[in-house]
Amino acid sequence: MALVNGQFLKLSESYLFSEIAKKVNSFKVIHPEAKVIRLGIGDVTLPLPAVAIDALHKATDEMATAETFRGYGPEQGYRFLIDAIIKHDYEARGISLDPDEVFVSDGAKSDTGNIGDILSKDNRIAVTDPVYPVYVDTNVMGCRAGERRENGSWSNIVYIPCNAENGFVPELPTIRPDVIYLCLPNNPTGTALKKQELKKWVDYAIDNDILILFDAAYEAYIRENNVPHSIYEIKGAKRVAIEFKSFSKTAGFTGLRCGYTVVPKELKAFNFAGEKVGLNRLWNRRQCTKFNGAPYIVQRAAEALYSPEGRVQIKSMINYYMNNATLLRENLKSIGLSVFGGVNAPYIWIKAPNGLTSWKFFDRLLYERHIVGTPGVGFGPEGEGYLRLTAFGKLEDTKEAIERLTTWII
Protein backbone atom coordinates (compact mmCIF):
# COMPACT_ATOMS: atom_id res chain seq x y z
CA MET A 1 0.00 0.00 0.00
CA ALA A 2 1.33 3.43 -0.94
CA LEU A 3 1.53 5.90 1.92
CA VAL A 4 1.48 9.69 1.63
CA ASN A 5 3.89 12.10 3.26
CA GLY A 6 1.82 12.96 6.31
CA GLN A 7 3.48 16.36 6.61
CA PHE A 8 1.46 17.56 3.61
CA LEU A 9 -1.72 16.78 5.53
CA LYS A 10 -0.68 19.29 8.19
CA LEU A 11 -0.67 22.13 5.68
CA SER A 12 -3.73 24.23 4.97
CA GLU A 13 -5.71 23.02 1.99
CA SER A 14 -4.44 25.75 -0.31
CA TYR A 15 -1.48 28.07 -0.74
CA LEU A 16 -2.17 31.67 0.33
CA PHE A 17 -2.31 33.03 -3.20
CA SER A 18 -4.56 30.19 -4.35
CA GLU A 19 -7.03 31.18 -1.63
CA ILE A 20 -6.93 34.78 -2.79
CA ALA A 21 -7.57 33.66 -6.38
CA LYS A 22 -10.64 31.71 -5.26
CA LYS A 23 -12.08 34.74 -3.49
CA VAL A 24 -11.44 37.01 -6.46
CA ASN A 25 -12.98 34.52 -8.92
CA SER A 26 -16.08 34.22 -6.74
CA PHE A 27 -16.38 38.00 -6.61
CA LYS A 28 -16.12 38.25 -10.42
CA VAL A 29 -18.91 35.70 -10.85
CA ILE A 30 -21.19 37.82 -8.66
CA HIS A 31 -19.99 41.15 -10.09
CA PRO A 32 -18.95 40.52 -13.72
CA GLU A 33 -19.20 44.25 -14.48
CA ALA A 34 -16.58 45.26 -11.91
CA LYS A 35 -13.09 46.27 -13.02
CA VAL A 36 -10.81 44.52 -10.55
CA ILE A 37 -7.37 46.03 -9.99
CA ARG A 38 -4.92 43.37 -8.84
CA LEU A 39 -2.29 44.63 -6.42
CA GLY A 40 -2.03 41.37 -4.52
CA ILE A 41 0.25 38.74 -6.05
CA GLY A 42 3.68 40.13 -6.86
CA ASP A 43 3.61 39.36 -10.58
CA VAL A 44 5.08 41.88 -13.00
CA THR A 45 3.13 43.65 -15.77
CA LEU A 46 5.78 45.21 -18.03
CA PRO A 47 6.98 43.16 -21.03
CA LEU A 48 10.45 41.66 -21.10
CA PRO A 49 13.37 43.99 -21.82
CA ALA A 50 14.15 44.28 -25.52
CA VAL A 51 17.62 42.79 -25.06
CA ALA A 52 16.09 39.67 -23.52
CA ILE A 53 13.64 39.28 -26.43
CA ASP A 54 16.47 39.65 -28.95
CA ALA A 55 18.58 37.09 -27.10
CA LEU A 56 15.66 34.66 -26.93
CA HIS A 57 15.11 34.90 -30.69
CA LYS A 58 18.79 34.43 -31.44
CA ALA A 59 19.12 31.48 -29.08
CA THR A 60 15.95 29.91 -30.51
CA ASP A 61 17.41 30.14 -33.99
CA GLU A 62 20.53 28.40 -32.71
CA MET A 63 18.36 25.48 -31.65
CA ALA A 64 17.12 25.12 -35.24
CA THR A 65 20.39 23.92 -36.76
CA ALA A 66 22.52 20.91 -35.94
CA GLU A 67 25.72 22.96 -35.67
CA THR A 68 24.43 25.21 -32.87
CA PHE A 69 21.77 22.98 -31.29
CA ARG A 70 22.12 22.32 -27.57
CA GLY A 71 20.60 19.51 -25.57
CA TYR A 72 21.29 18.93 -21.89
CA GLY A 73 23.28 21.76 -20.43
CA PRO A 74 25.31 21.88 -17.22
CA GLU A 75 23.07 21.53 -14.17
CA GLN A 76 24.96 24.39 -12.52
CA GLY A 77 24.35 26.78 -15.42
CA TYR A 78 26.32 27.90 -18.46
CA ARG A 79 29.60 29.69 -17.82
CA PHE A 80 28.61 32.65 -19.99
CA LEU A 81 25.84 33.51 -17.51
CA ILE A 82 27.78 32.58 -14.38
CA ASP A 83 30.69 34.79 -15.46
CA ALA A 84 28.31 37.71 -16.10
CA ILE A 85 26.70 37.23 -12.67
CA ILE A 86 30.04 37.22 -10.88
CA LYS A 87 31.37 40.23 -12.78
CA HIS A 88 28.36 42.51 -12.42
CA ASP A 89 26.57 41.37 -9.24
CA TYR A 90 29.60 40.57 -7.09
CA GLU A 91 32.97 41.80 -8.36
CA ALA A 92 31.39 45.22 -8.95
CA ARG A 93 30.71 45.28 -5.18
CA GLY A 94 34.15 44.05 -4.19
CA ILE A 95 33.05 40.42 -3.68
CA SER A 96 35.06 37.57 -5.19
CA LEU A 97 33.42 34.27 -6.10
CA ASP A 98 34.55 31.16 -7.94
CA PRO A 99 32.38 30.03 -10.86
CA ASP A 100 31.56 26.75 -9.10
CA GLU A 101 30.01 28.69 -6.20
CA VAL A 102 27.18 30.00 -8.41
CA PHE A 103 24.27 27.73 -9.37
CA VAL A 104 21.81 28.94 -12.01
CA SER A 105 18.26 27.69 -11.49
CA ASP A 106 14.64 28.27 -12.46
CA GLY A 107 14.11 30.83 -9.71
CA ALA A 108 14.59 31.76 -6.07
CA LYS A 109 11.29 30.20 -5.00
CA SER A 110 12.46 26.79 -6.16
CA ASP A 111 15.86 27.09 -4.52
CA THR A 112 14.65 28.46 -1.18
CA GLY A 113 12.21 25.57 -1.09
CA ASN A 114 14.64 22.91 -2.27
CA ILE A 115 17.60 23.90 -0.11
CA GLY A 116 16.10 21.83 2.71
CA ASP A 117 17.06 18.70 0.78
CA ILE A 118 20.64 19.04 2.02
CA LEU A 119 19.69 19.92 5.62
CA SER A 120 18.77 17.53 8.41
CA LYS A 121 15.18 17.38 9.59
CA ASP A 122 16.59 17.83 13.10
CA ASN A 123 17.53 21.45 12.47
CA ARG A 124 15.67 24.14 14.40
CA ILE A 125 14.44 26.73 11.91
CA ALA A 126 13.94 30.44 12.58
CA VAL A 127 11.96 32.86 10.41
CA THR A 128 11.05 36.49 10.72
CA ASP A 129 7.34 37.06 11.28
CA PRO A 130 5.67 38.01 8.96
CA VAL A 131 7.46 35.92 6.37
CA TYR A 132 7.25 34.62 2.80
CA PRO A 133 5.10 31.46 3.20
CA VAL A 134 7.38 29.20 1.15
CA TYR A 135 10.02 29.17 3.90
CA VAL A 136 7.57 27.81 6.45
CA ASP A 137 5.57 25.46 4.23
CA THR A 138 8.62 23.71 2.80
CA ASN A 139 9.93 23.08 6.31
CA VAL A 140 6.56 21.58 7.21
CA MET A 141 7.01 19.26 4.23
CA GLY A 142 10.55 18.52 5.41
CA CYS A 143 9.45 17.43 8.91
CA ARG A 144 11.05 20.39 10.73
CA ALA A 145 8.02 22.44 11.76
CA GLY A 146 6.32 20.35 14.44
CA GLU A 147 2.60 20.86 15.01
CA ARG A 148 0.41 23.76 13.99
CA ARG A 149 -0.90 26.02 16.74
CA GLU A 150 -4.25 27.80 16.80
CA ASN A 151 -2.74 31.09 15.66
CA GLY A 152 -1.20 29.42 12.61
CA SER A 153 2.37 29.23 13.93
CA TRP A 154 4.34 25.96 14.23
CA SER A 155 5.67 24.50 17.46
CA ASN A 156 9.24 23.77 16.30
CA ILE A 157 9.82 27.02 14.39
CA VAL A 158 11.36 30.05 16.10
CA TYR A 159 9.44 33.18 15.13
CA ILE A 160 11.23 36.54 15.18
CA PRO A 161 8.64 39.34 15.38
CA CYS A 162 8.89 42.23 12.91
CA ASN A 163 6.31 44.88 13.65
CA ALA A 164 5.73 48.60 13.96
CA GLU A 165 6.95 48.54 17.56
CA ASN A 166 10.48 47.47 16.54
CA GLY A 167 10.44 49.34 13.24
CA PHE A 168 10.30 46.01 11.38
CA VAL A 169 13.94 45.42 12.34
CA PRO A 170 14.20 41.84 13.64
CA GLU A 171 16.01 41.32 16.92
CA LEU A 172 18.34 38.40 17.50
CA PRO A 173 16.33 35.40 18.73
CA THR A 174 16.35 34.44 22.39
CA ILE A 175 16.24 30.76 21.42
CA ARG A 176 19.23 29.66 19.36
CA PRO A 177 18.19 28.19 16.00
CA ASP A 178 20.31 26.19 13.57
CA VAL A 179 19.04 27.84 10.39
CA ILE A 180 17.69 31.37 9.91
CA TYR A 181 15.79 32.65 6.87
CA LEU A 182 16.30 36.34 6.11
CA CYS A 183 14.58 38.06 3.18
CA LEU A 184 16.02 41.53 2.60
CA PRO A 185 14.65 43.79 1.27
CA ASN A 186 11.71 42.10 2.87
CA ASN A 187 8.69 40.45 1.37
CA PRO A 188 6.03 41.22 2.61
CA THR A 189 6.81 44.35 4.66
CA GLY A 190 8.97 46.09 2.05
CA THR A 191 11.51 47.10 4.68
CA ALA A 192 15.29 46.61 4.68
CA LEU A 193 18.29 46.49 7.03
CA LYS A 194 21.26 48.82 7.07
CA LYS A 195 24.71 47.28 6.76
CA GLN A 196 25.44 47.48 10.49
CA GLU A 197 22.11 45.83 11.32
CA LEU A 198 22.82 42.94 8.95
CA LYS A 199 26.34 42.63 10.37
CA LYS A 200 24.82 41.78 13.76
CA TRP A 201 23.15 38.75 12.17
CA VAL A 202 26.30 37.59 10.43
CA ASP A 203 28.34 37.95 13.63
CA TYR A 204 25.65 36.10 15.58
CA ALA A 205 25.69 33.28 13.02
CA ILE A 206 29.49 33.02 13.15
CA ASP A 207 29.53 32.95 16.95
CA ASN A 208 26.80 30.29 17.18
CA ASP A 209 27.45 28.06 14.12
CA ILE A 210 24.17 29.08 12.47
CA LEU A 211 23.34 28.90 8.77
CA ILE A 212 21.69 31.97 7.21
CA LEU A 213 19.52 31.47 4.14
CA PHE A 214 19.54 34.94 2.62
CA ASP A 215 16.85 35.72 0.04
CA ALA A 216 17.96 38.82 -1.88
CA ALA A 217 15.37 38.59 -4.66
CA TYR A 218 14.54 42.31 -4.36
CA GLU A 219 18.05 43.78 -3.98
CA ALA A 220 17.81 45.62 -7.33
CA TYR A 221 15.09 47.82 -5.81
CA ILE A 222 17.30 49.20 -3.04
CA ARG A 223 17.39 53.01 -3.11
CA GLU A 224 18.99 53.98 0.19
CA ASN A 225 22.71 54.07 0.80
CA ASN A 226 24.24 51.65 3.28
CA VAL A 227 21.65 48.95 2.57
CA PRO A 228 23.59 45.88 1.39
CA HIS A 229 22.74 44.33 -1.99
CA SER A 230 24.40 41.07 -0.97
CA ILE A 231 25.02 39.50 2.41
CA TYR A 232 28.60 38.87 1.24
CA GLU A 233 29.25 42.59 1.61
CA ILE A 234 29.49 41.71 5.30
CA LYS A 235 32.86 40.35 6.43
CA GLY A 236 32.70 36.65 7.27
CA ALA A 237 29.32 36.03 5.61
CA LYS A 238 30.73 33.42 3.23
CA ARG A 239 31.33 31.21 6.27
CA VAL A 240 27.67 31.21 7.30
CA ALA A 241 25.35 32.22 4.43
CA ILE A 242 23.74 30.92 1.26
CA GLU A 243 22.35 33.67 -0.98
CA PHE A 244 19.41 33.43 -3.37
CA LYS A 245 18.73 35.87 -6.21
CA SER A 246 16.22 36.05 -9.01
CA PHE A 247 15.60 37.65 -12.39
CA SER A 248 11.83 37.41 -11.91
CA LYS A 249 11.11 40.83 -10.43
CA THR A 250 14.37 42.44 -11.56
CA ALA A 251 13.77 41.84 -15.26
CA GLY A 252 10.24 40.49 -15.59
CA PHE A 253 11.28 36.83 -15.80
CA THR A 254 8.32 35.52 -13.78
CA GLY A 255 7.22 33.57 -16.85
CA LEU A 256 10.67 32.61 -18.16
CA ARG A 257 11.95 31.40 -14.74
CA CYS A 258 15.59 32.04 -13.99
CA GLY A 259 17.55 32.81 -10.85
CA TYR A 260 20.66 31.67 -9.07
CA THR A 261 21.98 30.56 -5.70
CA VAL A 262 25.44 31.19 -4.26
CA VAL A 263 26.91 28.50 -2.01
CA PRO A 264 30.45 29.48 -0.95
CA LYS A 265 32.96 26.65 -0.71
CA GLU A 266 34.08 27.81 2.73
CA LEU A 267 30.53 27.39 4.08
CA LYS A 268 30.24 24.27 6.23
CA ALA A 269 27.72 22.53 8.47
CA PHE A 270 28.02 19.54 10.78
CA ASN A 271 27.23 15.87 10.33
CA PHE A 272 26.05 13.74 13.26
CA ALA A 273 29.64 12.83 14.10
CA GLY A 274 30.38 16.51 14.72
CA GLU A 275 32.54 16.84 11.61
CA LYS A 276 32.26 19.86 9.33
CA VAL A 277 30.95 19.18 5.82
CA GLY A 278 31.03 21.58 2.86
CA LEU A 279 27.54 22.54 1.67
CA ASN A 280 28.73 23.53 -1.80
CA ARG A 281 29.38 19.94 -2.86
CA LEU A 282 26.12 18.74 -1.29
CA TRP A 283 24.08 21.33 -3.19
CA ASN A 284 25.94 20.45 -6.38
CA ARG A 285 25.10 16.77 -5.82
CA ARG A 286 21.46 17.62 -5.19
CA GLN A 287 21.19 19.70 -8.35
CA CYS A 288 22.91 17.10 -10.52
CA THR A 289 20.44 14.48 -9.29
CA LYS A 290 17.15 16.41 -9.25
CA PHE A 291 17.57 19.31 -11.70
CA ASN A 292 18.45 19.41 -15.39
CA GLY A 293 19.36 23.08 -15.54
CA ALA A 294 17.55 26.21 -16.71
CA PRO A 295 16.88 26.28 -20.48
CA TYR A 296 19.71 27.49 -22.70
CA ILE A 297 17.57 30.15 -24.39
CA VAL A 298 16.48 31.53 -21.00
CA GLN A 299 20.07 31.71 -19.78
CA ARG A 300 21.03 33.61 -22.94
CA ALA A 301 18.21 36.06 -22.21
CA ALA A 302 19.49 36.48 -18.64
CA GLU A 303 23.03 37.04 -19.91
CA ALA A 304 21.78 39.86 -22.15
CA LEU A 305 20.48 41.73 -19.10
CA TYR A 306 24.08 42.45 -18.08
CA SER A 307 24.91 44.23 -21.34
CA PRO A 308 25.06 48.05 -21.21
CA GLU A 309 21.71 48.22 -23.02
CA GLY A 310 20.23 45.60 -20.73
CA ARG A 311 21.22 47.42 -17.58
CA VAL A 312 19.63 50.63 -18.87
CA GLN A 313 16.41 48.78 -19.73
CA ILE A 314 16.26 47.05 -16.34
CA LYS A 315 16.83 50.32 -14.52
CA SER A 316 13.92 51.82 -16.43
CA MET A 317 11.66 48.91 -15.42
CA ILE A 318 12.63 49.16 -11.77
CA ASN A 319 12.13 52.93 -11.76
CA TYR A 320 8.64 52.38 -13.23
CA TYR A 321 7.63 50.04 -10.41
CA MET A 322 9.26 52.12 -7.70
CA ASN A 323 7.38 55.17 -8.98
CA ASN A 324 4.21 53.14 -8.42
CA ALA A 325 5.46 52.33 -4.91
CA THR A 326 6.09 55.99 -4.12
CA LEU A 327 2.64 57.00 -5.37
CA LEU A 328 0.96 54.32 -3.27
CA ARG A 329 2.98 55.04 -0.15
CA GLU A 330 2.59 58.81 -0.18
CA ASN A 331 -1.09 58.88 -1.13
CA LEU A 332 -2.08 56.25 1.41
CA LYS A 333 -0.21 58.15 4.09
CA SER A 334 -2.05 61.32 3.08
CA ILE A 335 -5.40 59.79 4.07
CA GLY A 336 -4.11 58.79 7.49
CA LEU A 337 -3.18 55.15 6.96
CA SER A 338 -0.08 53.73 8.62
CA VAL A 339 2.12 52.63 5.73
CA PHE A 340 5.51 50.94 5.64
CA GLY A 341 7.88 49.81 2.88
CA GLY A 342 7.93 51.11 -0.68
CA VAL A 343 11.38 52.71 -0.31
CA ASN A 344 13.77 49.82 -0.96
CA ALA A 345 11.23 47.29 -2.22
CA PRO A 346 8.12 47.23 -4.43
CA TYR A 347 5.82 46.30 -1.54
CA ILE A 348 3.54 48.49 0.57
CA TRP A 349 2.63 47.18 4.03
CA ILE A 350 -0.53 48.81 5.38
CA LYS A 351 -1.96 48.73 8.89
CA ALA A 352 -5.67 47.90 8.63
CA PRO A 353 -7.72 50.82 9.96
CA ASN A 354 -10.28 50.73 12.75
CA GLY A 355 -9.06 47.42 14.15
CA LEU A 356 -10.03 45.40 11.07
CA THR A 357 -8.55 41.94 10.69
CA SER A 358 -6.42 41.22 7.64
CA TRP A 359 -9.11 39.19 5.86
CA LYS A 360 -11.85 41.67 6.74
CA PHE A 361 -9.76 44.48 5.30
CA PHE A 362 -9.10 42.32 2.21
CA ASP A 363 -12.83 41.65 1.75
CA ARG A 364 -13.82 45.30 2.14
CA LEU A 365 -11.11 46.39 -0.27
CA LEU A 366 -12.31 43.86 -2.84
CA TYR A 367 -16.06 44.38 -2.49
CA GLU A 368 -16.12 48.13 -1.88
CA ARG A 369 -13.20 49.29 -4.04
CA HIS A 370 -12.60 46.29 -6.34
CA ILE A 371 -8.91 46.17 -5.42
CA VAL A 372 -7.04 42.97 -4.59
CA GLY A 373 -4.40 43.00 -1.86
CA THR A 374 -2.80 40.24 0.19
CA PRO A 375 -3.95 39.69 3.80
CA GLY A 376 -1.00 40.16 6.15
CA VAL A 377 -2.00 37.25 8.37
CA GLY A 378 -1.20 34.93 5.46
CA PHE A 379 2.46 35.75 6.09
CA GLY A 380 2.39 34.81 9.77
CA PRO A 381 0.77 35.70 13.13
CA GLU A 382 2.51 39.10 13.30
CA GLY A 383 0.92 39.95 9.96
CA GLU A 384 -2.57 39.99 11.45
CA GLY A 385 -4.13 43.40 11.05
CA TYR A 386 -2.01 44.28 8.01
CA LEU A 387 -2.40 44.05 4.23
CA ARG A 388 0.22 44.03 1.47
CA LEU A 389 -0.08 45.86 -1.84
CA THR A 390 2.42 45.47 -4.67
CA ALA A 391 3.78 48.13 -6.99
CA PHE A 392 4.01 45.73 -9.94
CA GLY A 393 0.77 46.91 -11.53
CA LYS A 394 0.45 49.19 -14.52
CA LEU A 395 0.86 52.90 -13.77
CA GLU A 396 -2.69 53.72 -14.91
CA ASP A 397 -4.11 50.97 -12.69
CA THR A 398 -2.02 52.18 -9.75
CA LYS A 399 -3.33 55.72 -10.23
CA GLU A 400 -6.92 54.46 -10.48
CA ALA A 401 -6.47 52.36 -7.35
CA ILE A 402 -5.16 55.43 -5.51
CA GLU A 403 -8.20 57.45 -6.62
CA ARG A 404 -10.53 54.73 -5.38
CA LEU A 405 -8.69 54.47 -2.07
CA THR A 406 -8.35 58.19 -1.35
CA THR A 407 -12.09 58.70 -1.81
CA TRP A 408 -12.99 55.70 0.33
CA ILE A 409 -14.77 56.10 3.65
CA ILE A 410 -13.44 53.14 5.63
Residue pairs with C-beta under 8 A, 6 or more apart in sequence:
5 141
7 140
7 141
7 142
7 143
7 145
8 141
10 140
10 145
10 147
10 148
11 137
11 140
11 141
14 22
15 133
15 137
16 133
16 374
16 375
16 378
16 379
17 40
17 41
17 374
19 378
20 40
20 41
20 362
20 372
20 374
20 375
23 362
23 363
23 366
24 36
24 38
24 40
24 366
24 372
27 34
27 36
27 366
27 367
28 34
28 36
31 370
34 370
35 370
36 366
36 370
36 371
36 372
37 370
37 371
37 372
37 393
37 397
37 400
37 401
37 404
38 372
38 393
39 371
39 372
39 373
39 389
39 390
39 391
39 392
39 393
39 397
39 398
39 401
40 372
40 373
40 374
40 388
40 389
40 390
41 374
41 390
42 187
42 249
42 346
42 347
42 390
42 392
43 254
43 392
44 248
44 249
44 252
44 254
44 321
44 392
45 392
45 393
45 394
46 252
46 317
46 320
46 321
47 53
47 252
48 56
48 251
48 252
48 253
48 256
48 301
49 251
49 252
49 304
49 305
49 310
49 313
49 314
49 317
50 309
50 313
51 304
51 305
51 307
51 309
51 310
51 313
52 251
52 252
52 253
52 256
52 301
52 302
52 304
52 305
52 310
53 301
54 304
55 297
55 300
55 301
55 303
55 304
56 297
56 298
56 300
56 301
58 300
59 296
59 297
59 300
59 301
60 297
62 68
62 69
62 70
62 296
63 69
63 70
63 296
63 297
70 296
72 292
72 293
73 292
73 293
73 294
73 296
73 299
74 293
75 284
75 287
75 288
75 291
75 292
75 293
76 82
76 100
76 102
76 103
76 104
76 284
76 287
76 293
77 102
77 103
77 104
77 105
77 260
77 293
77 294
77 299
78 104
78 296
78 299
79 99
80 299
80 300
80 303
81 104
81 299
81 300
81 302
81 303
82 99
82 102
82 104
82 260
83 99
84 302
84 303
84 306
85 102
85 104
85 260
85 306
86 97
86 99
86 102
87 306
88 306
88 311
89 229
89 230
89 245
90 96
90 97
90 230
90 232
91 97
93 229
93 230
93 233
94 233
95 230
95 232
95 233
97 232
97 262
97 264
98 265
100 265
100 280
100 284
101 262
101 263
101 264
101 265
101 280
102 260
102 261
102 262
103 111
103 260
103 261
103 262
103 263
103 283
103 284
103 287
104 258
104 259
104 260
104 293
104 294
104 299
104 302
105 111
105 258
105 259
105 260
105 261
105 287
105 291
105 294
106 257
106 258
106 259
106 291
106 294
107 246
107 248
107 253
107 257
107 258
107 259
108 215
108 217
108 244
108 245
108 246
108 248
108 259
108 261
109 134
109 246
110 259
111 244
111 259
111 261
112 132
112 134
112 135
112 138
112 181
112 213
112 215
112 244
113 134
113 138
114 138
114 286
114 290
115 213
115 242
115 261
115 283
116 138
116 139
116 141
116 142
116 144
117 286
117 290
118 279
118 282
118 283
118 286
119 142
119 179
119 211
119 269
120 272
121 142
121 143
121 144
122 144
123 144
123 177
123 178
123 179
124 144
124 156
124 158
124 175
124 176
124 177
124 178
124 179
125 135
125 139
125 144
125 145
125 156
125 157
125 158
125 177
125 178
125 179
125 180
125 181
126 157
126 158
126 159
126 160
126 173
126 175
126 177
126 179
126 180
126 181
127 135
127 136
127 157
127 158
127 159
127 160
127 180
127 181
127 380
128 159
128 160
128 161
128 162
128 170
128 181
128 182
128 183
128 186
129 153
129 159
129 160
129 161
129 162
129 379
129 380
129 381
129 382
129 383
130 162
130 188
130 189
130 376
130 379
130 380
130 382
130 383
130 386
131 181
131 183
131 379
131 380
132 183
132 187
132 188
132 215
132 379
133 378
133 379
135 181
135 183
135 213
136 145
136 154
136 157
136 380
139 145
139 154
139 157
140 154
144 156
144 157
145 154
145 155
145 156
145 157
146 154
146 155
146 156
146 157
147 154
147 155
147 156
148 154
148 155
149 155
151 381
152 377
152 380
152 381
153 159
153 380
153 381
158 173
158 175
158 177
159 380
159 381
159 382
160 170
160 171
160 173
161 170
161 171
161 382
162 168
162 169
162 170
162 186
162 189
162 191
162 382
163 382
164 338
164 340
164 351
167 191
168 186
168 189
168 191
168 340
168 349
169 191
169 193
169 197
170 182
172 200
172 201
172 204
173 180
176 208
176 210
177 210
178 210
178 211
179 210
179 211
179 212
179 213
180 201
180 205
180 210
180 211
180 212
180 213
181 213
181 215
182 201
182 212
182 213
182 214
182 215
182 231
183 214
183 215
183 217
184 192
184 193
184 198
184 214
184 215
184 216
184 228
185 191
185 192
185 218
185 219
185 221
185 222
185 227
185 344
185 345
186 192
186 218
186 341
186 345
186 347
187 215
187 217
187 218
187 345
187 347
188 347
188 349
188 374
188 376
188 379
188 383
188 388
189 340
189 341
189 347
189 349
189 388
190 325
190 340
190 341
190 342
190 343
190 344
190 345
190 346
190 347
190 348
190 349
190 388
191 340
191 341
191 344
191 345
191 349
192 222
192 224
192 227
192 343
192 344
192 345
193 201
193 227
193 228
194 226
194 227
195 226
195 227
195 228
195 233
195 234
196 226
198 228
198 231
198 234
199 234
199 235
201 212
202 212
202 231
202 234
202 235
202 236
202 237
202 240
202 241
203 236
204 210
205 211
205 212
205 240
205 241
206 236
206 239
206 240
209 270
210 240
211 240
211 241
211 242
211 267
211 269
211 279
212 231
212 237
212 240
212 241
212 242
213 241
213 242
213 244
214 231
214 241
214 242
214 243
214 244
215 244
216 229
216 230
216 231
216 243
216 244
216 245
217 244
217 245
217 246
217 248
217 249
217 259
218 249
218 344
218 345
218 346
219 229
219 230
219 245
220 229
220 249
220 250
220 314
220 318
221 249
221 318
221 321
221 322
221 344
221 345
221 346
222 229
222 344
222 345
223 322
223 343
223 344
224 343
224 344
227 344
228 234
230 243
231 237
231 241
231 243
232 238
232 241
232 243
232 262
232 264
238 264
238 266
238 267
239 264
239 266
239 267
239 268
240 267
241 264
241 267
242 261
242 262
242 263
242 264
242 267
242 279
242 283
243 261
243 262
244 259
244 260
244 261
244 262
245 259
245 260
245 261
245 262
246 253
246 258
246 259
246 260
247 253
247 256
247 258
247 259
247 302
247 305
248 254
248 257
248 258
248 259
249 346
249 392
250 305
250 314
250 318
251 302
251 305
251 310
251 314
251 317
252 317
253 259
253 298
253 301
253 302
256 298
256 301
257 294
257 298
258 294
258 298
258 299
258 301
258 302
261 283
263 279
263 280
263 283
263 284
264 280
265 278
265 280
267 278
267 279
267 280
268 276
268 277
268 278
268 279
269 276
269 277
269 279
270 276
270 277
271 277
304 310
305 311
305 313
305 314
320 395
321 346
321 391
321 392
322 346
322 391
323 395
324 346
324 391
324 392
324 393
324 395
324 398
325 341
325 342
325 343
325 345
325 346
325 347
325 348
325 391
326 342
327 398
327 399
327 402
328 339
328 342
328 348
328 389
328 391
328 398
328 401
328 402
329 339
329 341
329 342
329 343
329 348
331 402
331 405
331 406
332 339
332 348
332 350
332 402
332 405
333 339
334 406
335 405
335 406
336 353
337 350
337 351
337 353
338 350
338 351
339 348
339 349
339 350
339 351
340 348
340 349
340 350
341 347
341 348
341 349
342 348
342 391
346 390
346 391
346 392
347 388
347 389
347 390
347 391
348 388
348 389
348 390
348 391
349 376
349 386
349 387
349 388
350 373
350 386
350 387
350 388
350 389
351 385
351 386
352 358
352 360
352 361
352 376
352 385
352 386
352 387
353 361
353 410
354 410
355 385
356 364
356 385
357 377
357 384
357 385
358 375
358 376
358 377
358 378
358 383
358 384
358 385
358 386
358 387
359 375
359 377
361 373
361 375
361 387
362 373
362 374
362 375
362 387
364 410
365 371
365 372
365 373
365 387
366 372
368 408
369 401
369 404
369 405
369 408
370 404
371 401
371 404
371 405
373 387
373 388
373 389
374 387
374 388
374 389
374 390
375 383
375 387
376 383
376 384
376 385
376 386
376 387
376 388
377 383
377 384
377 385
377 386
379 388
391 398
393 401
